[in-house]
Amino acid sequence: MRNTLTIAELETEHTELLPTRETLAFGNTNWANVFASNSSMALNAASLGSLANSAAYQSITVTQG
């Protein structure tokens, strides 16, 4: 694999600007509030032949202003 470019190869390269993007703004400040929560609960009775049950919950809330 070649790691160098010649001047002729560099001269064939070109760039272009990306279009502008509108953002949600509050004054001159953009911000996002992210809140994530993970919780789980399991119950297993201590007896022979018992079964374990578990429930899990995940929540992600994002607000932007």
N, CA, C and O atoms as a Tripos MOL2 file, in Angstrom:
@<TRIPOS>MOLECULE
protein
  260   259    65     0     0
PROTEIN
NO_CHARGES

@<TRIPOS>ATOM
      1 N           0.8510   -1.1780    0.0000 N.3       1 MET1
      2 CA          0.0000    0.0000    0.0000 C.3       1 MET1
      3 C           0.8940    1.2370    0.0000 C.2       1 MET1
      4 O           1.8680    1.3160    0.7480 O.2       1 MET1
      5 N           0.5520    2.1830   -0.8370 N.am      2 ARG2
      6 CA          1.3500    3.3920   -1.0140 C.3       2 ARG2
      7 C           0.8810    4.4760   -0.0510 C.2       2 ARG2
      8 O          -0.3210    4.7110    0.0730 O.2       2 ARG2
      9 N           1.8160    5.1440    0.6360 N.am      3 ASN3
     10 CA          1.4750    6.1620    1.6210 C.3       3 ASN3
     11 C           1.7130    7.5820    1.1330 C.2       3 ASN3
     12 O           1.3780    8.5320    1.8410 O.2       3 ASN3
     13 N           2.2790    7.7560   -0.0510 N.am      4 THR4
     14 CA          2.5890    9.1030   -0.5380 C.3       4 THR4
     15 C           1.7840    9.4140   -1.7900 C.2       4 THR4
     16 O           1.4170    8.5200   -2.5520 O.2       4 THR4
     17 N           1.5160   10.7020   -1.9860 N.am      5 LEU5
     18 CA          0.8270   11.1810   -3.1800 C.3       5 LEU5
     19 C           1.7640   12.0850   -3.9580 C.2       5 LEU5
     20 O           2.6010   12.7820   -3.3840 O.2       5 LEU5
     21 N           1.6120   12.0620   -5.2520 N.am      6 THR6
     22 CA          2.4020   12.9750   -6.0630 C.3       6 THR6
     23 C           1.6710   14.3120   -6.1620 C.2       6 THR6
     24 O           0.4840   14.4020   -5.8500 O.2       6 THR6
     25 N           2.3860   15.3490   -6.5970 N.am      7 ILE7
     26 CA          1.7830   16.6700   -6.7850 C.3       7 ILE7
     27 C           0.6630   16.5920   -7.8130 C.2       7 ILE7
     28 O          -0.3770   17.2300   -7.6440 O.2       7 ILE7
     29 N           0.8620   15.8190   -8.8760 N.am      8 ALA8
     30 CA         -0.1740   15.6800   -9.9090 C.3       8 ALA8
     31 C          -1.4460   15.0610   -9.3320 C.2       8 ALA8
     32 O          -2.5480   15.4710   -9.6960 O.2       8 ALA8
     33 N          -1.3090   14.0800   -8.4380 N.am      9 GLU9
     34 CA         -2.4850   13.4670   -7.8090 C.3       9 GLU9
     35 C          -3.1920   14.4530   -6.8840 C.2       9 GLU9
     36 O          -4.4210   14.4860   -6.8360 O.2       9 GLU9
     37 N          -2.4280   15.2510   -6.1540 N.am     10 LEU10
     38 CA         -3.0310   16.2520   -5.2770 C.3      10 LEU10
     39 C          -3.7740   17.3230   -6.0580 C.2      10 LEU10
     40 O          -4.8050   17.8200   -5.6050 O.2      10 LEU10
     41 N          -3.2640   17.6790   -7.2190 N.am     11 GLU11
     42 CA         -3.9210   18.7140   -8.0270 C.3      11 GLU11
     43 C          -5.2490   18.2400   -8.5980 C.2      11 GLU11
     44 O          -6.0910   19.0670   -8.9480 O.2      11 GLU11
     45 N          -5.4610   16.9340   -8.7030 N.am     12 THR12
     46 CA         -6.7410   16.4280   -9.2140 C.3      12 THR12
     47 C          -7.8260   16.4060   -8.1360 C.2      12 THR12
     48 O          -9.0030   16.2500   -8.4620 O.2      12 THR12
     49 N          -7.4650   16.5570   -6.8730 N.am     13 GLU13
     50 CA         -8.4350   16.5630   -5.7830 C.3      13 GLU13
     51 C          -9.1970   17.8820   -5.7580 C.2      13 GLU13
     52 O          -8.6550   18.9260   -6.1190 O.2      13 GLU13
     53 N         -10.4620   17.8290   -5.3280 N.am     14 HIS14
     54 CA        -11.2500   19.0430   -5.1760 C.3      14 HIS14
     55 C         -12.1490   18.9120   -3.9520 C.2      14 HIS14
     56 O         -12.4280   17.8090   -3.4830 O.2      14 HIS14
     57 N         -12.5840   20.0250   -3.4570 N.am     15 THR15
     58 CA        -13.4660   20.0430   -2.2860 C.3      15 THR15
     59 C         -14.7310   20.8090   -2.6200 C.2      15 THR15
     60 O         -14.7750   21.5870   -3.5730 O.2      15 THR15
     61 N         -15.7400   20.5780   -1.8330 N.am     16 GLU16
     62 CA        -16.9660   21.3600   -1.9640 C.3      16 GLU16
     63 C         -17.5510   21.5660   -0.5770 C.2      16 GLU16
     64 O         -17.3800   20.7350    0.3150 O.2      16 GLU16
     65 N         -18.2360   22.6720   -0.4120 N.am     17 LEU17
     66 CA        -18.8290   22.9840    0.8780 C.3      17 LEU17
     67 C         -20.1220   22.2090    1.0590 C.2      17 LEU17
     68 O         -20.8840   22.0140    0.1120 O.2      17 LEU17
     69 N         -20.3550   21.7780    2.2720 N.am     18 LEU18
     70 CA        -21.6190   21.1220    2.5910 C.3      18 LEU18
     71 C         -22.7040   22.1800    2.7470 C.2      18 LEU18
     72 O         -22.3980   23.3140    3.1130 O.2      18 LEU18
     73 N         -23.9660   21.8400    2.4780 N.am     19 PRO19
     74 CA        -25.0360   22.8240    2.6600 C.3      19 PRO19
     75 C         -25.1750   23.1980    4.1320 C.2      19 PRO19
     76 O         -24.8630   22.3980    5.0150 O.2      19 PRO19
     77 N         -25.6420   24.4110    4.3900 N.am     20 THR20
     78 CA        -25.8190   24.8450    5.7720 C.3      20 THR20
     79 C         -26.9610   24.0630    6.4060 C.2      20 THR20
     80 O         -27.8900   23.6260    5.7270 O.2      20 THR20
     81 N         -26.8710   23.8970    7.7110 N.am     21 ARG21
     82 CA        -27.9010   23.1760    8.4480 C.3      21 ARG21
     83 C         -28.5680   24.1160    9.4280 C.2      21 ARG21
     84 O         -27.9100   24.9150   10.0940 O.2      21 ARG21
     85 N         -29.8750   24.0120    9.5070 N.am     22 GLU22
     86 CA        -30.5950   24.7780   10.5070 C.3      22 GLU22
     87 C         -30.5600   23.9960   11.8120 C.2      22 GLU22
     88 O         -30.7010   22.7730   11.8220 O.2      22 GLU22
     89 N         -30.3710   24.7120   12.9050 N.am     23 THR23
     90 CA        -30.3330   24.0660   14.2080 C.3      23 THR23
     91 C         -31.3980   24.6640   15.1070 C.2      23 THR23
     92 O         -31.8460   25.7940   14.9140 O.2      23 THR23
     93 N         -31.7830   23.8840   16.0830 N.am     24 LEU24
     94 CA        -32.6800   24.4100   17.0960 C.3      24 LEU24
     95 C         -31.8540   25.2770   18.0270 C.2      24 LEU24
     96 O         -30.8440   24.8140   18.5560 O.2      24 LEU24
     97 N         -32.2460   26.4970   18.2360 N.am     25 ALA25
     98 CA        -31.4280   27.3970   19.0410 C.3      25 ALA25
     99 C         -32.2780   28.1060   20.0830 C.2      25 ALA25
    100 O         -33.4520   28.3930   19.8520 O.2      25 ALA25
    101 N         -31.6830   28.3830   21.2140 N.am     26 PHE26
    102 CA        -32.2860   29.1770   22.2670 C.3      26 PHE26
    103 C         -31.3580   30.3600   22.4690 C.2      26 PHE26
    104 O         -30.3290   30.2410   23.1350 O.2      26 PHE26
    105 N         -31.7160   31.4940   21.9010 N.am     27 GLY27
    106 CA        -30.7810   32.6090   21.8880 C.3      27 GLY27
    107 C         -29.6390   32.2560   20.9490 C.2      27 GLY27
    108 O         -29.8700   31.9600   19.7760 O.2      27 GLY27
    109 N         -28.4360   32.2820   21.4420 N.am     28 ASN28
    110 CA        -27.2760   31.8520   20.6650 C.3      28 ASN28
    111 C         -26.7090   30.5400   21.1860 C.2      28 ASN28
    112 O         -25.5560   30.2070   20.9120 O.2      28 ASN28
    113 N         -27.5110   29.7960   21.9330 N.am     29 THR29
    114 CA        -27.0310   28.5780   22.5660 C.3      29 THR29
    115 C         -27.8610   27.3900   22.1170 C.2      29 THR29
    116 O         -29.0910   27.4470   22.1390 O.2      29 THR29
    117 N         -27.2050   26.3210   21.7110 N.am     30 ASN30
    118 CA        -27.8740   25.0480   21.4230 C.3      30 ASN30
    119 C         -27.6160   24.1210   22.5950 C.2      30 ASN30
    120 O         -26.4900   24.0600   23.0900 O.2      30 ASN30
    121 N         -28.6180   23.4040   23.0480 N.am     31 TRP31
    122 CA        -28.4280   22.4950   24.1640 C.3      31 TRP31
    123 C         -29.3550   21.3020   24.0220 C.2      31 TRP31
    124 O         -30.4000   21.3800   23.3760 O.2      31 TRP31
    125 N         -28.9630   20.2180   24.6240 N.am     32 ALA32
    126 CA        -29.7920   19.0120   24.6720 C.3      32 ALA32
    127 C         -29.6740   18.4190   26.0660 C.2      32 ALA32
    128 O         -28.5750   18.2880   26.6030 O.2      32 ALA32
    129 N         -30.8000   18.0660   26.6420 N.am     33 ASN33
    130 CA        -30.8490   17.4430   27.9570 C.3      33 ASN33
    131 C         -31.1650   15.9650   27.7460 C.2      33 ASN33
    132 O         -32.2040   15.6240   27.1820 O.2      33 ASN33
    133 N         -30.2630   15.0820   28.2010 N.am     34 VAL34
    134 CA        -30.4440   13.6450   28.0240 C.3      34 VAL34
    135 C         -30.5410   13.0000   29.4010 C.2      34 VAL34
    136 O         -29.6780   13.2080   30.2540 O.2      34 VAL34
    137 N         -31.5850   12.2240   29.6120 N.am     35 PHE35
    138 CA        -31.7750   11.4990   30.8650 C.3      35 PHE35
    139 C         -32.0020   10.0290   30.5250 C.2      35 PHE35
    140 O         -32.9100    9.6980   29.7620 O.2      35 PHE35
    141 N         -31.1820    9.1550   31.0870 N.am     36 ALA36
    142 CA        -31.3250    7.7230   30.8370 C.3      36 ALA36
    143 C         -31.4750    6.9950   32.1650 C.2      36 ALA36
    144 O         -30.8220    7.3390   33.1500 O.2      36 ALA36
    145 N         -32.3350    5.9930   32.1840 N.am     37 SER37
    146 CA        -32.5770    5.2300   33.4020 C.3      37 SER37
    147 C         -32.6810    3.7490   33.0520 C.2      37 SER37
    148 O         -33.3990    3.3710   32.1270 O.2      37 SER37
    149 N         -31.9670    2.9220   33.7900 N.am     38 ASN38
    150 CA        -32.0620    1.4680   33.6630 C.3      38 ASN38
    151 C         -32.3980    0.9040   35.0370 C.2      38 ASN38
    152 O         -31.7670    1.2680   36.0300 O.2      38 ASN38
    153 N         -33.3670    0.0360   35.0990 N.am     39 SER39
    154 CA        -33.6900   -0.5920   36.3830 C.3      39 SER39
    155 C         -34.1270   -2.0320   36.1440 C.2      39 SER39
    156 O         -34.6800   -2.3710   35.0970 O.2      39 SER39
    157 N         -33.8690   -2.8530   37.1250 N.am     40 SER40
    158 CA        -34.2520   -4.2570   37.0370 C.3      40 SER40
    159 C         -34.5790   -4.7650   38.4380 C.2      40 SER40
    160 O         -34.0030   -4.3150   39.4290 O.2      40 SER40
    161 N         -35.5030   -5.6990   38.5000 N.am     41 MET41
    162 CA        -35.8640   -6.2930   39.7820 C.3      41 MET41
    163 C         -36.0490   -7.7900   39.5610 C.2      41 MET41
    164 O         -36.6940   -8.2070   38.6000 O.2      41 MET41
    165 N         -35.4820   -8.5910   40.4520 N.am     42 ALA42
    166 CA        -35.6110  -10.0440   40.3420 C.3      42 ALA42
    167 C         -36.0570  -10.6090   41.6850 C.2      42 ALA42
    168 O         -35.7180  -10.0780   42.7420 O.2      42 ALA42
    169 N         -36.8140  -11.6830   41.6250 N.am     43 LEU43
    170 CA        -37.2810  -12.3480   42.8380 C.3      43 LEU43
    171 C         -37.0980  -13.8460   42.6540 C.2      43 LEU43
    172 O         -37.5510  -14.4260   41.6680 O.2      43 LEU43
    173 N         -36.4360  -14.4530   43.6070 N.am     44 ASN44
    174 CA        -36.2420  -15.9040   43.5870 C.3      44 ASN44
    175 C         -36.4550  -16.4100   45.0120 C.2      44 ASN44
    176 O         -35.6740  -16.1050   45.9140 O.2      44 ASN44
    177 N         -37.4970  -17.1700   45.1990 N.am     45 ALA45
    178 CA        -37.7550  -17.7370   46.5300 C.3      45 ALA45
    179 C         -36.7580  -18.8690   46.7740 C.2      45 ALA45
    180 O         -36.4670  -19.6570   45.8750 O.2      45 ALA45
    181 N         -36.2540  -18.9380   47.9640 N.am     46 ALA46
    182 CA        -35.2070  -19.9160   48.2940 C.3      46 ALA46
    183 C         -35.8140  -21.2660   48.6330 C.2      46 ALA46
    184 O         -35.8340  -21.6730   49.7950 O.2      46 ALA46
    185 N         -36.3020  -21.9460   47.6270 N.am     47 SER47
    186 CA        -36.8610  -23.2840   47.8370 C.3      47 SER47
    187 C         -36.4350  -24.1700   46.6720 C.2      47 SER47
    188 O         -36.0860  -23.6760   45.6000 O.2      47 SER47
    189 N         -36.4660  -25.4560   46.8870 N.am     48 LEU48
    190 CA        -36.0750  -26.3990   45.8360 C.3      48 LEU48
    191 C         -37.0520  -26.3030   44.6650 C.2      48 LEU48
    192 O         -38.2670  -26.2540   44.8570 O.2      48 LEU48
    193 N         -36.5070  -26.2780   43.4640 N.am     49 GLY49
    194 CA        -37.3450  -26.2520   42.2740 C.3      49 GLY49
    195 C         -37.9880  -24.9070   41.9960 C.2      49 GLY49
    196 O         -38.9250  -24.8200   41.2030 O.2      49 GLY49
    197 N         -37.4990  -23.8670   42.6340 N.am     50 SER50
    198 CA        -38.1110  -22.5500   42.4160 C.3      50 SER50
    199 C         -37.6430  -21.9560   41.0910 C.2      50 SER50
    200 O         -36.5930  -22.3280   40.5660 O.2      50 SER50
    201 N         -38.4150  -21.0530   40.5750 N.am     51 LEU51
    202 CA        -38.0950  -20.3480   39.3390 C.3      51 LEU51
    203 C         -37.8040  -18.8850   39.6640 C.2      51 LEU51
    204 O         -38.3780  -18.3190   40.5940 O.2      51 LEU51
    205 N         -36.9020  -18.2800   38.8840 N.am     52 ALA52
    206 CA        -36.5820  -16.8600   39.0750 C.3      52 ALA52
    207 C         -37.2990  -16.0500   38.0070 C.2      52 ALA52
    208 O         -37.2740  -16.4000   36.8270 O.2      52 ALA52
    209 N         -37.9250  -14.9870   38.4200 N.am     53 ASN53
    210 CA        -38.5630  -14.0650   37.4880 C.3      53 ASN53
    211 C         -37.8560  -12.7190   37.5840 C.2      53 ASN53
    212 O         -37.4560  -12.2960   38.6690 O.2      53 ASN53
    213 N         -37.7050  -12.0550   36.4550 N.am     54 SER54
    214 CA        -37.0380  -10.7590   36.4490 C.3      54 SER54
    215 C         -37.7430   -9.8520   35.4560 C.2      54 SER54
    216 O         -38.2350  -10.3000   34.4200 O.2      54 SER54
    217 N         -37.7830   -8.5760   35.7890 N.am     55 ALA55
    218 CA        -38.3440   -7.5840   34.8780 C.3      55 ALA55
    219 C         -37.3330   -6.4480   34.7530 C.2      55 ALA55
    220 O         -36.7220   -6.0480   35.7450 O.2      55 ALA55
    221 N         -37.1570   -5.9330   33.5530 N.am     56 ALA56
    222 CA        -36.2060   -4.8430   33.3310 C.3      56 ALA56
    223 C         -36.9080   -3.7250   32.5830 C.2      56 ALA56
    224 O         -37.8170   -3.9590   31.7870 O.2      56 ALA56
    225 N         -36.4690   -2.5060   32.8560 N.am     57 TYR57
    226 CA        -37.0610   -1.3330   32.2290 C.3      57 TYR57
    227 C         -35.9470   -0.3700   31.8340 C.2      57 TYR57
    228 O         -35.0200   -0.1350   32.6090 O.2      57 TYR57
    229 N         -36.0370    0.1760   30.6520 N.am     58 GLN58
    230 CA        -35.0620    1.1750   30.2000 C.3      58 GLN58
    231 C         -35.8190    2.3540   29.6120 C.2      58 GLN58
    232 O         -36.7960    2.1860   28.8810 O.2      58 GLN58
    233 N         -35.3530    3.5400   29.9430 N.am     59 SER59
    234 CA        -35.9970    4.7560   29.4570 C.3      59 SER59
    235 C         -34.9300    5.7740   29.0860 C.2      59 SER59
    236 O         -33.9800    5.9870   29.8400 O.2      59 SER59
    237 N         -35.0850    6.4060   27.9230 N.am     60 ILE60
    238 CA        -34.1860    7.4880   27.5080 C.3      60 ILE60
    239 C         -35.0550    8.6600   27.0530 C.2      60 ILE60
    240 O         -35.9110    8.5110   26.1820 O.2      60 ILE60
    241 N         -34.8220    9.8210   27.6520 N.am     61 THR61
    242 CA        -35.5690   11.0290   27.3170 C.3      61 THR61
    243 C         -34.5930   12.0940   26.8460 C.2      61 THR61
    244 O         -33.5980   12.3670   27.5170 O.2      61 THR61
    245 N         -34.8720   12.6980   25.6950 N.am     62 VAL62
    246 CA        -34.0240   13.7610   25.1500 C.3      62 VAL62
    247 C         -34.8890   14.9710   24.8700 C.2      62 VAL62
    248 O         -35.8990   14.8720   24.1730 O.2      62 VAL62
    249 N         -34.4970   16.1050   25.4080 N.am     63 THR63
    250 CA        -35.1570   17.3640   25.0790 C.3      63 THR63
    251 C         -34.1030   18.3260   24.5440 C.2      63 THR63
    252 O         -32.9820   18.3760   25.0500 O.2      63 THR63
    253 N         -34.4630   19.0700   23.5440 N.am     64 GLN64
    254 CA        -33.5060   19.9770   22.9170 C.3      64 GLN64
    255 C         -34.1550   21.3560   22.7810 C.2      64 GLN64
    256 O         -35.3380   21.4770   22.4620 O.2      64 GLN64
    257 N         -33.3770   22.3580   23.0250 N.am     65 GLY65
    258 CA        -33.9060   23.6970   22.9060 C.3      65 GLY65
    259 C         -32.9230   24.6400   22.2960 C.2      65 GLY65
    260 O         -33.2250   25.8220   22.1280 O.2      65 GLY65
@<TRIPOS>BOND
     1     1     2 1
     2     2     3 1
     3     3     4 2
     4     3     5 am
     5     5     6 1
     6     6     7 1
     7     7     8 2
     8     7     9 am
     9     9    10 1
    10    10    11 1
    11    11    12 2
    12    11    13 am
    13    13    14 1
    14    14    15 1
    15    15    16 2
    16    15    17 am
    17    17    18 1
    18    18    19 1
    19    19    20 2
    20    19    21 am
    21    21    22 1
    22    22    23 1
    23    23    24 2
    24    23    25 am
    25    25    26 1
    26    26    27 1
    27    27    28 2
    28    27    29 am
    29    29    30 1
    30    30    31 1
    31    31    32 2
    32    31    33 am
    33    33    34 1
    34    34    35 1
    35    35    36 2
    36    35    37 am
    37    37    38 1
    38    38    39 1
    39    39    40 2
    40    39    41 am
    41    41    42 1
    42    42    43 1
    43    43    44 2
    44    43    45 am
    45    45    46 1
    46    46    47 1
    47    47    48 2
    48    47    49 am
    49    49    50 1
    50    50    51 1
    51    51    52 2
    52    51    53 am
    53    53    54 1
    54    54    55 1
    55    55    56 2
    56    55    57 am
    57    57    58 1
    58    58    59 1
    59    59    60 2
    60    59    61 am
    61    61    62 1
    62    62    63 1
    63    63    64 2
    64    63    65 am
    65    65    66 1
    66    66    67 1
    67    67    68 2
    68    67    69 am
    69    69    70 1
    70    70    71 1
    71    71    72 2
    72    71    73 am
    73    73    74 1
    74    74    75 1
    75    75    76 2
    76    75    77 am
    77    77    78 1
    78    78    79 1
    79    79    80 2
    80    79    81 am
    81    81    82 1
    82    82    83 1
    83    83    84 2
    84    83    85 am
    85    85    86 1
    86    86    87 1
    87    87    88 2
    88    87    89 am
    89    89    90 1
    90    90    91 1
    91    91    92 2
    92    91    93 am
    93    93    94 1
    94    94    95 1
    95    95    96 2
    96    95    97 am
    97    97    98 1
    98    98    99 1
    99    99   100 2
   100    99   101 am
   101   101   102 1
   102   102   103 1
   103   103   104 2
   104   103   105 am
   105   105   106 1
   106   106   107 1
   107   107   108 2
   108   107   109 am
   109   109   110 1
   110   110   111 1
   111   111   112 2
   112   111   113 am
   113   113   114 1
   114   114   115 1
   115   115   116 2
   116   115   117 am
   117   117   118 1
   118   118   119 1
   119   119   120 2
   120   119   121 am
   121   121   122 1
   122   122   123 1
   123   123   124 2
   124   123   125 am
   125   125   126 1
   126   126   127 1
   127   127   128 2
   128   127   129 am
   129   129   130 1
   130   130   131 1
   131   131   132 2
   132   131   133 am
   133   133   134 1
   134   134   135 1
   135   135   136 2
   136   135   137 am
   137   137   138 1
   138   138   139 1
   139   139   140 2
   140   139   141 am
   141   141   142 1
   142   142   143 1
   143   143   144 2
   144   143   145 am
   145   145   146 1
   146   146   147 1
   147   147   148 2
   148   147   149 am
   149   149   150 1
   150   150   151 1
   151   151   152 2
   152   151   153 am
   153   153   154 1
   154   154   155 1
   155   155   156 2
   156   155   157 am
   157   157   158 1
   158   158   159 1
   159   159   160 2
   160   159   161 am
   161   161   162 1
   162   162   163 1
   163   163   164 2
   164   163   165 am
   165   165   166 1
   166   166   167 1
   167   167   168 2
   168   167   169 am
   169   169   170 1
   170   170   171 1
   171   171   172 2
   172   171   173 am
   173   173   174 1
   174   174   175 1
   175   175   176 2
   176   175   177 am
   177   177   178 1
   178   178   179 1
   179   179   180 2
   180   179   181 am
   181   181   182 1
   182   182   183 1
   183   183   184 2
   184   183   185 am
   185   185   186 1
   186   186   187 1
   187   187   188 2
   188   187   189 am
   189   189   190 1
   190   190   191 1
   191   191   192 2
   192   191   193 am
   193   193   194 1
   194   194   195 1
   195   195   196 2
   196   195   197 am
   197   197   198 1
   198   198   199 1
   199   199   200 2
   200   199   201 am
   201   201   202 1
   202   202   203 1
   203   203   204 2
   204   203   205 am
   205   205   206 1
   206   206   207 1
   207   207   208 2
   208   207   209 am
   209   209   210 1
   210   210   211 1
   211   211   212 2
   212   211   213 am
   213   213   214 1
   214   214   215 1
   215   215   216 2
   216   215   217 am
   217   217   218 1
   218   218   219 1
   219   219   220 2
   220   219   221 am
   221   221   222 1
   222   222   223 1
   223   223   224 2
   224   223   225 am
   225   225   226 1
   226   226   227 1
   227   227   228 2
   228   227   229 am
   229   229   230 1
   230   230   231 1
   231   231   232 2
   232   231   233 am
   233   233   234 1
   234   234   235 1
   235   235   236 2
   236   235   237 am
   237   237   238 1
   238   238   239 1
   239   239   240 2
   240   239   241 am
   241   241   242 1
   242   242   243 1
   243   243   244 2
   244   243   245 am
   245   245   246 1
   246   246   247 1
   247   247   248 2
   248   247   249 am
   249   249   250 1
   250   250   251 1
   251   251   252 2
   252   251   253 am
   253   253   254 1
   254   254   255 1
   255   255   256 2
   256   255   257 am
   257   257   258 1
   258   258   259 1
   259   259   260 2
@<TRIPOS>SUBSTRUCTURE
     1 MET1         2 RESIDUE 1 A MET
     2 ARG2         6 RESIDUE 1 A ARG
     3 ASN3        10 RESIDUE 1 A ASN
     4 THR4        14 RESIDUE 1 A THR
     5 LEU5        18 RESIDUE 1 A LEU
     6 THR6        22 RESIDUE 1 A THR
     7 ILE7        26 RESIDUE 1 A ILE
     8 ALA8        30 RESIDUE 1 A ALA
     9 GLU9        34 RESIDUE 1 A GLU
    10 LEU10       38 RESIDUE 1 A LEU
    11 GLU11       42 RESIDUE 1 A GLU
    12 THR12       46 RESIDUE 1 A THR
    13 GLU13       50 RESIDUE 1 A GLU
    14 HIS14       54 RESIDUE 1 A HIS
    15 THR15       58 RESIDUE 1 A THR
    16 GLU16       62 RESIDUE 1 A GLU
    17 LEU17       66 RESIDUE 1 A LEU
    18 LEU18       70 RESIDUE 1 A LEU
    19 PRO19       74 RESIDUE 1 A PRO
    20 THR20       78 RESIDUE 1 A THR
    21 ARG21       82 RESIDUE 1 A ARG
    22 GLU22       86 RESIDUE 1 A GLU
    23 THR23       90 RESIDUE 1 A THR
    24 LEU24       94 RESIDUE 1 A LEU
    25 ALA25       98 RESIDUE 1 A ALA
    26 PHE26      102 RESIDUE 1 A PHE
    27 GLY27      106 RESIDUE 1 A GLY
    28 ASN28      110 RESIDUE 1 A ASN
    29 THR29      114 RESIDUE 1 A THR
    30 ASN30      118 RESIDUE 1 A ASN
    31 TRP31      122 RESIDUE 1 A TRP
    32 ALA32      126 RESIDUE 1 A ALA
    33 ASN33      130 RESIDUE 1 A ASN
    34 VAL34      134 RESIDUE 1 A VAL
    35 PHE35      138 RESIDUE 1 A PHE
    36 ALA36      142 RESIDUE 1 A ALA
    37 SER37      146 RESIDUE 1 A SER
    38 ASN38      150 RESIDUE 1 A ASN
    39 SER39      154 RESIDUE 1 A SER
    40 SER40      158 RESIDUE 1 A SER
    41 MET41      162 RESIDUE 1 A MET
    42 ALA42      166 RESIDUE 1 A ALA
    43 LEU43      170 RESIDUE 1 A LEU
    44 ASN44      174 RESIDUE 1 A ASN
    45 ALA45      178 RESIDUE 1 A ALA
    46 ALA46      182 RESIDUE 1 A ALA
    47 SER47      186 RESIDUE 1 A SER
    48 LEU48      190 RESIDUE 1 A LEU
    49 GLY49      194 RESIDUE 1 A GLY
    50 SER50      198 RESIDUE 1 A SER
    51 LEU51      202 RESIDUE 1 A LEU
    52 ALA52      206 RESIDUE 1 A ALA
    53 ASN53      210 RESIDUE 1 A ASN
    54 SER54      214 RESIDUE 1 A SER
    55 ALA55      218 RESIDUE 1 A ALA
    56 ALA56      222 RESIDUE 1 A ALA
    57 TYR57      226 RESIDUE 1 A TYR
    58 GLN58      230 RESIDUE 1 A GLN
    59 SER59      234 RESIDUE 1 A SER
    60 ILE60      238 RESIDUE 1 A ILE
    61 THR61      242 RESIDUE 1 A THR
    62 VAL62      246 RESIDUE 1 A VAL
    63 THR63      250 RESIDUE 1 A THR
    64 GLN64      254 RESIDUE 1 A GLN
    65 GLY65      258 RESIDUE 1 A GLY
